[in-house]
Amino acid sequence: MKYILLIGDGMGDVPVPLLGDKTPMEAAATPAMDRLAKEGELLLVQTVPDGYPPGSDVANLSLLGYEPEKYYTGRAPLEAASMGVEIEADELAFRCNLVNVEWLGDRVTMIDYSAGHISTEESRQLIEAVQEACGTEVLRLYPGISYRHLVVYKGAIPSALQTVPPHDHMDQDVTAYYNLYKHDAALFKLMEQAAEVLANHPVNAQRAKEGKKTANSLWLWGEGKRPAMETIPARYKVNGGMISAVDLLMGLGVLSGLEVVKVEGATGYLDTNYKGKAEAALQVLAEKDFVVVHVEAPDETGHQGLAAEKVKAIEDFDRQIVAPIIKGVEASEEPFRVVVTMDHYTPVHRRTHEDWPVPMLMYDSRGVENPSGRPYTEKEVLTAIEQNGLKLASGAAFFSRFMERVVDNG
């Protein structure tokens, strides 16, 4: 038996006027997902518990069967695991975005949380320059993918320093959040000095010459210590692989005991190597029982407020991930169960995440007792839930059902 979890990050949305009052999922042509939904069952799952931030860290931890109440310590430690960065007991890891901000006097506006989706090679040069100029025994910087990097800090931060994700505050005044870093002298000094290094770096000079957004500041958030997690092979007696372009999901793969399969050309955006990810998934399934394929592009376009691009991201996910993986596994003639889902909603009008229960489809090649007969959209799932009540209160409950296991998640 094979188990396949396909995650279109942030696919969920609400009706968009530019799309004729359809959601991006309703506007998108998704024949592969619709077929699976009609022949399978539709579920509604609460991936973000009450009181937790609706981030991809909490939501994807939940999708893999881990209760955030027990295992969530912050986003950055998950990314550190992917990067092979060890976090000591007296250290914290921070996600470090390269961002573009605008300073007007003492006011700071968040222009772009991704510095124009800066390339990995460009950002590596910038982070290495900041590390050389500003790194100490207390603060260390590690380059990651695109705008996503890591800072490891030896010590504890004051409770008054409450960090926020920069993607939640696009085109907003973030002065109050920026000033909170002043509660920790070492972190604030790093951010001030880093801005000077970035302002004078050739990479940014070239980006400005080409009319691209520069990476003119760091933004630290998502801090936490390394969590202790029992692996999926230990809990569910299956071996598997994780395929994603982002360190968060790859870190979850490391900590949950899945083989992390890196695909050349996987970017986390619309230009990602879809074909390579689908082929990698089928290779994992030829050797193991379980695969997770995560696609970031719907979430990124949601954060940018780009409705048409989000439709394209969903169509690409359907055509280049869902369809070829299902075709390949059907050709093997081995029974399989597939779930297609989002981790959370990222509405284009809000440009940030919502903690609403997520619609998902579950298809079993052996057949289901009561196929839904409905396509895969937010509205169709909600209608199906009203009729048959397939609503699950947690990701842990979903994952146990997906894996056809009964485990103690208490």
C-alpha angles and dihedrals in degrees: 000000000000126000121203126187114189115187123194098192113229096352094144119097145148129253111298120208092215088058095051091268091302125127116244088254090053092046094047124089103237109163095158095053092041092054092050091047094050093049094039136041133279123228138185115212132186101223096169115059120219112280096022126110112255094238129142088250096061094036097049092043085056093047089057091056100260118131107231088212088067104029112026115106100152140301101264097062089058091053091046089058090056092050093049091242113150117221115206123216092259094048138087127206120218128194105236116204122195100223141174114235134171121227118205107175105304093340123101125201123191104230101170129001090203102042089241093315089295115209122258093242093051093046093047090059091049096048092046090051091051091047091051093049101035110018117117139167086272099046127038128177125208125191118234135168124320108316095346116100142149139244121191115202125193106218141029127289123229117260090241090069104087110173124207133200110258092219088066092062108046113161089003134122105258098175094119092051092045092051091055089073087068087076087075113049096199095051094045091048089052092052093048095047092043090056089057092049092048094047091059100039120117092227091063092043089056093045090052090049089053092049094250127137112265126228096239102158146025122236118199122202146127094062124179150126126270111279125225110232134176108231127249092240089055095045101039105019094237131118119218153158137240122218118187141128096225130078093227094066094037089053090051087052092053094047094044093051099251123138108252109223113197116206120205111240095022103140108165091242142080092288095056121134098260094168092053092050093050092048091048090052092054090048090053090050091051088062106025142036103240140036134182119201116189124190118192102188099092090054094047093051090047091054089050092051092237109148099179092046090050090054089052091049091053093046091049090050091052097043101037104031112022099036100047094042092051091045091051097047092045089054089057089061090218116132115256143177121212132190122195115193149135123243094223141336120275105186114201092223091055097037090207140075129284126205096222119135109272126236116231140170126224119197126186119194089213089063133250130250096239114021112204098230088208134113120244110266134122093253095047092051092049090050091050091050091053089055103043106014100230093161121140122201098214145017089245090059090048095049094050089051091047092051092045090234134130109217136161106259094167 
